[in-house]
Amino acid sequence: MKKLKILVLAKQVPDTRNVGKDAMKADGTVNRGALPAIYNPDDLCALEMALEAKDQLGDAEVYVITMGPTRAAEIIRESIYRGADQGFLLTDRKFAGSDTLATSYAISKAVEKINPDLIFCGLQAIDGDTAQVGPQTAEKLHFPQITYAEELVDINNSKIVIKRRLERGVETVISPLPVLVTVHGSATPCRARNAKRVMQYKYARTVTELQEETRDYTDLFNDRPYLKIEEWSVDMIDANDAFLGLTGSPTKVKNIDNVVLAQKENKVLTSKDADVEELMLDLLKSRVIG
Amino acid sequence: MKNVFVYCEVTEEKTIADVSLELLSKGRKLAEQLGVQLEALVFTDVAGNTLKTIQNFGVDVIHVAEHKELFPYRTLPHFRLVQSIFENEKPEIALFGATSVGRDLAPRVASVLRCGLTADCTSLEIGDHVDNKTGQEFKNLLYQIRPAFGGNIIATIINPNTRPQMATVREGVMKLEEAPIKKQAVIKTINVATLLKPEDLVVEILDRHIEAQKVNLKASGIIVAGGYGVGSKENFKLLSDLAAVLGGEVGATRAAVDAGYAEHERQIGQTGVTVRPKLYIACGISGAVQHRAGMDQSAKIISINTDPDAPINAIADYAVTGDLQEVLPKMIAYYKKHSK
């Protein structure tokens, strides 16, 4: 039987859910440096579904690819600690400024090189919430797509059955392989790191990371070639520059406005009985309630 | 050519989804401003009364596709039809609801047409643009406005060079407004059988469990909403109690939904539903832009928060600084005693 190749598309994102006061500058802009970089939550669910698929199939390879700066290799190591077999970092200055269309083009070119049978990715990333890269990558690859996946019901070497979470219920669909599946945040949370794998892979590095290390890893890497995280540039995925970065992005940011709240004239109250009574009396009088 | 297109979603009950009717309302205004026509797409098994509904929104052309493979919605057959119509008709603007259908379909269409798409817009306007580098002028672009980067900024996105200019919009963001019928819409029937290919039908639906909509936040005049600051699912019960005595509904922020305090269908904000009640009681809500985008048009806003500097207080009519566990029971007790 053929060994299936399962690929997870993952993204390292600033943790926009916890934008504290320290992360906001005085002028109302965001200090990105103050935000921790995390594994996009939906992508972790996608990794779990990929690992479940491998468990069900018995024999399969789970690969992870991410596009981003050198530090994004952190989430590849994280994926490997949790059970992924191998990772790829897509990194190049030419990717900078890519919108979802340019991003999905770049990813699809890298995917063609890996040639997987099945792709999982998160429904959306918390820094943009667009949910566009999954379907756009599927289109570029001419793969069918299953979005909003909540549960892997069944899989074999030629078909996959997925339960989808919709606004008002669930829907179960079957698709032949290859297919791209986008995973909803309500799916099974990702399994924890495996201690043995952490020990085994804690020195996994990309080429660029190795160059930045003060310690010499040459012998270690000669000994354990599996520690090498593949790093791909634009040239290595045969991508056309015209479809990448700002040039390849049809959407342009015309302007950005910081959010400045115009203070409304308001009544400031406390939780004291008299204050709550005043509030309720106002509401009853003005017939807002009653 | 150069018209405004709205993809109309057909619901389980074989009606046109509210979000699509809202987009037709907005689409008509955009079309009038541009001096072009408004066209609607309806793909289902039997269109029936849906066409009559759409007529009431001042639509000039309705593209109708009727085929058993088109209901319930599946990505590839709908994708194939939209692609074909857009390639022939070359729309200026194309709008989709930001639902599990629109967010599945629109990106795939944008990809094949290589055009720009902006998700979850909170406002759409027509405006001009001058490219800073080239000095090139663009007239009458679609400004796609949305909060970005965790809601700390508001971005205006444009697609100067590609058409259609595509956007998705959440339910409730645009106002639903019927338009008097000036003339009958032209019905264009799509020959589905010749367009669909066997590979468009490879994904099959095995089973569906769709429930009737339980929560209708948009229709509720009073909303008691909770944020992450509510602290637990148990504490949310207090909000339900207050909502029950006032005759309102319970809403929640995304953080509260993500934390499991409230159901997803109660989510209010940019990635939830947009509401305009006469009274909005915000409990333990700090007031991120994405949340405010979904409620700032409420007639009266009460904020109950332990933090006197919570950003939401800036848009509140009443800012109560205090613990909701203390304040809500008092409100309930007072109301029970004094209401008629």
Chai-1 contact restraints between the chains, C-beta under 6 A:
chainA,res_idxA,chainB,res_idxB,connection_type,confidence,min_distance_angstrom,max_distance_angstrom,comment,restraint_id
A,T16,B,G150,contact,1.0,0.0,6.0,A-B,restraint_1
A,V19,B,G150,contact,1.0,0.0,6.0,A-B,restraint_2
A,V30,B,F149,contact,1.0,0.0,6.0,A-B,restraint_3
A,V30,B,N152,contact,1.0,0.0,6.0,A-B,restraint_4
A,D129,B,T271,contact,1.0,0.0,6.0,A-B,restraint_5
A,T130,B,A119,contact,1.0,0.0,6.0,A-B,restraint_6
A,A131,B,R103,contact,1.0,0.0,6.0,A-B,restraint_7
A,Q132,B,P107,contact,1.0,0.0,6.0,A-B,restraint_8
A,P135,B,P107,contact,1.0,0.0,6.0,A-B,restraint_9
A,P135,B,R108,contact,1.0,0.0,6.0,A-B,restraint_10
A,Q136,B,P107,contact,1.0,0.0,6.0,A-B,restraint_11
A,Q136,B,S111,contact,1.0,0.0,6.0,A-B,restraint_12
A,E139,B,R108,contact,1.0,0.0,6.0,A-B,restraint_13
A,E139,B,S111,contact,1.0,0.0,6.0,A-B,restraint_14
A,E139,B,V112,contact,1.0,0.0,6.0,A-B,restraint_15
A,P144,B,V202,contact,1.0,0.0,6.0,A-B,restraint_16
A,P144,B,V203,contact,1.0,0.0,6.0,A-B,restraint_17
A,Q145,B,T75,contact,1.0,0.0,6.0,A-B,restraint_18
A,T147,B,D104,contact,1.0,0.0,6.0,A-B,restraint_19
A,Y148,B,S100,contact,1.0,0.0,6.0,A-B,restraint_20
A,L166,B,S100,contact,1.0,0.0,6.0,A-B,restraint_21
A,E167,B,S100,contact,1.0,0.0,6.0,A-B,restraint_22
A,R168,B,I210,contact,1.0,0.0,6.0,A-B,restraint_23
A,R168,B,E211,contact,1.0,0.0,6.0,A-B,restraint_24
A,R168,B,Q213,contact,1.0,0.0,6.0,A-B,restraint_25
A,G169,B,H209,contact,1.0,0.0,6.0,A-B,restraint_26
A,G169,B,I210,contact,1.0,0.0,6.0,A-B,restraint_27
A,G169,B,E211,contact,1.0,0.0,6.0,A-B,restraint_28
A,V170,B,H209,contact,1.0,0.0,6.0,A-B,restraint_29
A,E171,B,R208,contact,1.0,0.0,6.0,A-B,restraint_30
A,T172,B,L206,contact,1.0,0.0,6.0,A-B,restraint_31
A,T172,B,D207,contact,1.0,0.0,6.0,A-B,restraint_32
A,V173,B,V203,contact,1.0,0.0,6.0,A-B,restraint_33
A,V173,B,I205,contact,1.0,0.0,6.0,A-B,restraint_34
A,I174,B,E204,contact,1.0,0.0,6.0,A-B,restraint_35
A,I174,B,L206,contact,1.0,0.0,6.0,A-B,restraint_36
A,S175,B,V203,contact,1.0,0.0,6.0,A-B,restraint_37
A,P176,B,V202,contact,1.0,0.0,6.0,A-B,restraint_38
A,P250,B,C115,contact,1.0,0.0,6.0,A-B,restraint_39
A,P250,B,G116,contact,1.0,0.0,6.0,A-B,restraint_40
A,P250,B,N159,contact,1.0,0.0,6.0,A-B,restraint_41
A,P250,B,T162,contact,1.0,0.0,6.0,A-B,restraint_42
A,T251,B,G116,contact,1.0,0.0,6.0,A-B,restraint_43
A,T251,B,I157,contact,1.0,0.0,6.0,A-B,restraint_44
A,T251,B,N159,contact,1.0,0.0,6.0,A-B,restraint_45
A,K252,B,I158,contact,1.0,0.0,6.0,A-B,restraint_46
A,V253,B,A155,contact,1.0,0.0,6.0,A-B,restraint_47
A,V253,B,I157,contact,1.0,0.0,6.0,A-B,restraint_48
A,K254,B,T156,contact,1.0,0.0,6.0,A-B,restraint_49
A,K254,B,I158,contact,1.0,0.0,6.0,A-B,restraint_50
A,N255,B,T156,contact,1.0,0.0,6.0,A-B,restraint_51
A,I256,B,I153,contact,1.0,0.0,6.0,A-B,restraint_52
A,I256,B,A155,contact,1.0,0.0,6.0,A-B,restraint_53
A,D257,B,I154,contact,1.0,0.0,6.0,A-B,restraint_54
A,N258,B,I153,contact,1.0,0.0,6.0,A-B,restraint_55
A,V259,B,V289,contact,1.0,0.0,6.0,A-B,restraint_56
A,L261,B,A314,contact,1.0,0.0,6.0,A-B,restraint_57
A,Q263,B,A314,contact,1.0,0.0,6.0,A-B,restraint_58
A,K264,B,I315,contact,1.0,0.0,6.0,A-B,restraint_59
A,N266,B,A316,contact,1.0,0.0,6.0,A-B,restraint_60
A,N266,B,D317,contact,1.0,0.0,6.0,A-B,restraint_61
A,N266,B,A319,contact,1.0,0.0,6.0,A-B,restraint_62
A,K267,B,Y318,contact,1.0,0.0,6.0,A-B,restraint_63
A,V268,B,A319,contact,1.0,0.0,6.0,A-B,restraint_64
A,L269,B,V320,contact,1.0,0.0,6.0,A-B,restraint_65
A,T270,B,T321,contact,1.0,0.0,6.0,A-B,restraint_66
A,T270,B,G322,contact,1.0,0.0,6.0,A-B,restraint_67
A,S271,B,G322,contact,1.0,0.0,6.0,A-B,restraint_68
A,S271,B,E326,contact,1.0,0.0,6.0,A-B,restraint_69
A,S271,B,V327,contact,1.0,0.0,6.0,A-B,restraint_70
A,V276,B,K330,contact,1.0,0.0,6.0,A-B,restraint_71
A,V276,B,M331,contact,1.0,0.0,6.0,A-B,restraint_72
A,E277,B,Y334,contact,1.0,0.0,6.0,A-B,restraint_73
A,L279,B,Y318,contact,1.0,0.0,6.0,A-B,restraint_74
A,M280,B,M331,contact,1.0,0.0,6.0,A-B,restraint_75
A,M280,B,Y334,contact,1.0,0.0,6.0,A-B,restraint_76
A,V288,B,K278,contact,1.0,0.0,6.0,A-B,restraint_77
A,V288,B,L279,contact,1.0,0.0,6.0,A-B,restraint_78
A,V288,B,K300,contact,1.0,0.0,6.0,A-B,restraint_79
A,I289,B,L246,contact,1.0,0.0,6.0,A-B,restraint_80
A,G290,B,S339,contact,1.0,0.0,6.0,A-B,restraint_81
